[in-house]
Amino acid sequence: MSSIIPAELRYTESHEWVRANNDGTVTVGITDHAQHLLGDLVFVEIPEVGRAVTVAEECAVVESVKAASDVYSPVDGVIVEVNEALADNPELINEDPYGEGWIVKIETTATLDALLDASAYEVITIADEDEDASSLANPKLVE
């Protein structure tokens, strides 16, 4: 299983991707690797707009036929937009994790320097694949 890892994004060890926007917000979703591990998504629980979040705080939940997984905020900030389309179409994350499958937008003053770049995240995905590929062994991904 070879995951798509766009070079222009930043990543977390818990499999979120982050895109810096020009308006002081970041767009957040789960990576292609994470959606492959989870399988077909059947439900996404999105947070309320206006909610303040801190780094590593659970801010959404994605549920698949295999498991339910928390999505963690990669930055401190305030949720300013959520992807309402996921309520009726959670499979958007499977189909287009870096595009139509985004989960939240967070207004933040944080820099993304502490997050992983694509090559560092790729090392994590390779390590995951070297483990038992038939299970979701990553405790940060699955409760």
TORKOL-4160 file (C-alpha; in steps of 0.2 Angstrom, whole numbers, padded with zeros to 4 digits, m for minus):
143
<pt num="1" X="0000" Y="0000" Z="0000"/>
<pt num="2" X="0008" Y="0016" Z="m0006"/>
<pt num="3" X="0001" Y="0032" Z="0002"/>
<pt num="4" X="0000" Y="0049" Z="m0007"/>
<pt num="5" X="0009" Y="0062" Z="0004"/>
<pt num="6" X="0009" Y="0079" Z="m0004"/>
<pt num="7" X="0025" Y="0088" Z="m0002"/>
<pt num="8" X="0017" Y="0105" Z="0002"/>
<pt num="9" X="0007" Y="0099" Z="0017"/>
<pt num="10" X="0013" Y="0097" Z="0035"/>
<pt num="11" X="0008" Y="0081" Z="0045"/>
<pt num="12" X="0006" Y="0075" Z="0063"/>
<pt num="13" X="0012" Y="0058" Z="0070"/>
<pt num="14" X="m0007" Y="0054" Z="0073"/>
<pt num="15" X="m0010" Y="0055" Z="0054"/>
<pt num="16" X="m0018" Y="0072" Z="0051"/>
<pt num="17" X="m0013" Y="0084" Z="0037"/>
<pt num="18" X="m0012" Y="0103" Z="0038"/>
<pt num="19" X="m0013" Y="0115" Z="0024"/>
<pt num="20" X="m0008" Y="0134" Z="0028"/>
<pt num="21" X="m0021" Y="0146" Z="0020"/>
<pt num="22" X="m0017" Y="0164" Z="0015"/>
<pt num="23" X="m0030" Y="0170" Z="0028"/>
<pt num="24" X="m0023" Y="0165" Z="0044"/>
<pt num="25" X="m0032" Y="0148" Z="0044"/>
<pt num="26" X="m0026" Y="0130" Z="0042"/>
<pt num="27" X="m0036" Y="0116" Z="0034"/>
<pt num="28" X="m0035" Y="0100" Z="0042"/>
<pt num="29" X="m0040" Y="0082" Z="0037"/>
<pt num="30" X="m0034" Y="0064" Z="0039"/>
<pt num="31" X="m0020" Y="0058" Z="0028"/>
<pt num="32" X="m0022" Y="0045" Z="0013"/>
<pt num="33" X="m0012" Y="0033" Z="0024"/>
<pt num="34" X="m0025" Y="0035" Z="0038"/>
<pt num="35" X="m0040" Y="0033" Z="0027"/>
<pt num="36" X="m0032" Y="0017" Z="0020"/>
<pt num="37" X="m0029" Y="0010" Z="0037"/>
<pt num="38" X="m0047" Y="0014" Z="0042"/>
<pt num="39" X="m0056" Y="0007" Z="0027"/>
<pt num="40" X="m0073" Y="0013" Z="0021"/>
<pt num="41" X="m0078" Y="0028" Z="0031"/>
<pt num="42" X="m0097" Y="0028" Z="0037"/>
<pt num="43" X="m0098" Y="0042" Z="0048"/>
<pt num="44" X="m0089" Y="0058" Z="0053"/>
<pt num="45" X="m0093" Y="0068" Z="0069"/>
<pt num="46" X="m0087" Y="0086" Z="0066"/>
<pt num="47" X="m0085" Y="0099" Z="0080"/>
<pt num="48" X="m0095" Y="0115" Z="0081"/>
<pt num="49" X="m0089" Y="0131" Z="0073"/>
<pt num="50" X="m0082" Y="0143" Z="0086"/>
<pt num="51" X="m0074" Y="0129" Z="0097"/>
<pt num="52" X="m0057" Y="0133" Z="0104"/>
<pt num="53" X="m0045" Y="0119" Z="0102"/>
<pt num="54" X="m0027" Y="0115" Z="0108"/>
<pt num="55" X="m0013" Y="0105" Z="0100"/>
<pt num="56" X="m0017" Y="0086" Z="0101"/>
<pt num="57" X="m0035" Y="0089" Z="0107"/>
<pt num="58" X="m0048" Y="0078" Z="0099"/>
<pt num="59" X="m0058" Y="0089" Z="0088"/>
<pt num="60" X="m0067" Y="0076" Z="0077"/>
<pt num="61" X="m0071" Y="0058" Z="0075"/>
<pt num="62" X="m0071" Y="0047" Z="0060"/>
<pt num="63" X="m0079" Y="0030" Z="0060"/>
<pt num="64" X="m0076" Y="0016" Z="0047"/>
<pt num="65" X="m0082" Y="m0001" Z="0046"/>
<pt num="66" X="m0067" Y="m0006" Z="0055"/>
<pt num="67" X="m0065" Y="0007" Z="0069"/>
<pt num="68" X="m0069" Y="0024" Z="0076"/>
<pt num="69" X="m0054" Y="0036" Z="0077"/>
<pt num="70" X="m0051" Y="0053" Z="0085"/>
<pt num="71" X="m0045" Y="0067" Z="0074"/>
<pt num="72" X="m0033" Y="0078" Z="0084"/>
<pt num="73" X="m0030" Y="0097" Z="0082"/>
<pt num="74" X="m0012" Y="0100" Z="0075"/>
<pt num="75" X="m0012" Y="0118" Z="0082"/>
<pt num="76" X="m0020" Y="0129" Z="0095"/>
<pt num="77" X="m0034" Y="0140" Z="0088"/>
<pt num="78" X="m0053" Y="0142" Z="0085"/>
<pt num="79" X="m0063" Y="0131" Z="0073"/>
<pt num="80" X="m0070" Y="0143" Z="0060"/>
<pt num="81" X="m0077" Y="0131" Z="0047"/>
<pt num="82" X="m0082" Y="0113" Z="0046"/>
<pt num="83" X="m0084" Y="0102" Z="0031"/>
<pt num="84" X="m0103" Y="0100" Z="0032"/>
<pt num="85" X="m0103" Y="0089" Z="0016"/>
<pt num="86" X="m0095" Y="0075" Z="0027"/>
<pt num="87" X="m0112" Y="0073" Z="0036"/>
<pt num="88" X="m0120" Y="0065" Z="0021"/>
<pt num="89" X="m0104" Y="0059" Z="0012"/>
<pt num="90" X="m0091" Y="0053" Z="0024"/>
<pt num="91" X="m0083" Y="0043" Z="0009"/>
<pt num="92" X="m0077" Y="0060" Z="0003"/>
<pt num="93" X="m0062" Y="0057" Z="0015"/>
<pt num="94" X="m0059" Y="0040" Z="0006"/>
<pt num="95" X="m0061" Y="0047" Z="m0011"/>
<pt num="96" X="m0051" Y="0064" Z="m0009"/>
<pt num="97" X="m0043" Y="0065" Z="0008"/>
<pt num="98" X="m0033" Y="0081" Z="0003"/>
<pt num="99" X="m0047" Y="0090" Z="m0006"/>
<pt num="100" X="m0065" Y="0087" Z="m0004"/>
<pt num="101" X="m0062" Y="0076" Z="0011"/>
<pt num="102" X="m0055" Y="0090" Z="0022"/>
<pt num="103" X="m0063" Y="0090" Z="0040"/>
<pt num="104" X="m0060" Y="0107" Z="0048"/>
<pt num="105" X="m0053" Y="0125" Z="0046"/>
<pt num="106" X="m0044" Y="0132" Z="0061"/>
<pt num="107" X="m0039" Y="0150" Z="0064"/>
<pt num="108" X="m0022" Y="0150" Z="0072"/>
<pt num="109" X="m0007" Y="0161" Z="0075"/>
<pt num="110" X="0004" Y="0145" Z="0077"/>
<pt num="111" X="0017" Y="0141" Z="0064"/>
<pt num="112" X="0018" Y="0124" Z="0057"/>
<pt num="113" X="0036" Y="0122" Z="0059"/>
<pt num="114" X="0034" Y="0109" Z="0073"/>
<pt num="115" X="0024" Y="0098" Z="0062"/>
<pt num="116" X="0032" Y="0085" Z="0051"/>
<pt num="117" X="0036" Y="0088" Z="0033"/>
<pt num="118" X="0032" Y="0075" Z="0019"/>
<pt num="119" X="0048" Y="0065" Z="0020"/>
<pt num="120" X="0047" Y="0064" Z="0039"/>
<pt num="121" X="0029" Y="0058" Z="0038"/>
<pt num="122" X="0033" Y="0045" Z="0025"/>
<pt num="123" X="0045" Y="0037" Z="0037"/>
<pt num="124" X="0030" Y="0035" Z="0049"/>
<pt num="125" X="0019" Y="0027" Z="0036"/>
<pt num="126" X="0033" Y="0015" Z="0031"/>
<pt num="127" X="0035" Y="0010" Z="0049"/>
<pt num="128" X="0017" Y="0007" Z="0050"/>
<pt num="129" X="0017" Y="m0004" Z="0035"/>
<pt num="130" X="0032" Y="m0014" Z="0043"/>
<pt num="131" X="0021" Y="m0018" Z="0058"/>
<pt num="132" X="0006" Y="m0029" Z="0057"/>
<pt num="133" X="m0002" Y="m0022" Z="0042"/>
<pt num="134" X="m0018" Y="m0032" Z="0045"/>
<pt num="135" X="m0022" Y="m0022" Z="0060"/>
<pt num="136" X="m0024" Y="m0004" Z="0066"/>
<pt num="137" X="m0009" Y="m0005" Z="0078"/>
<pt num="138" X="m0006" Y="0013" Z="0080"/>
<pt num="139" X="m0014" Y="0018" Z="0097"/>
<pt num="140" X="m0015" Y="0037" Z="0092"/>
<pt num="141" X="m0026" Y="0032" Z="0077"/>
<pt num="142" X="m0038" Y="0020" Z="0085"/>
<pt num="143" X="m0046" Y="0020" Z="0102"/>
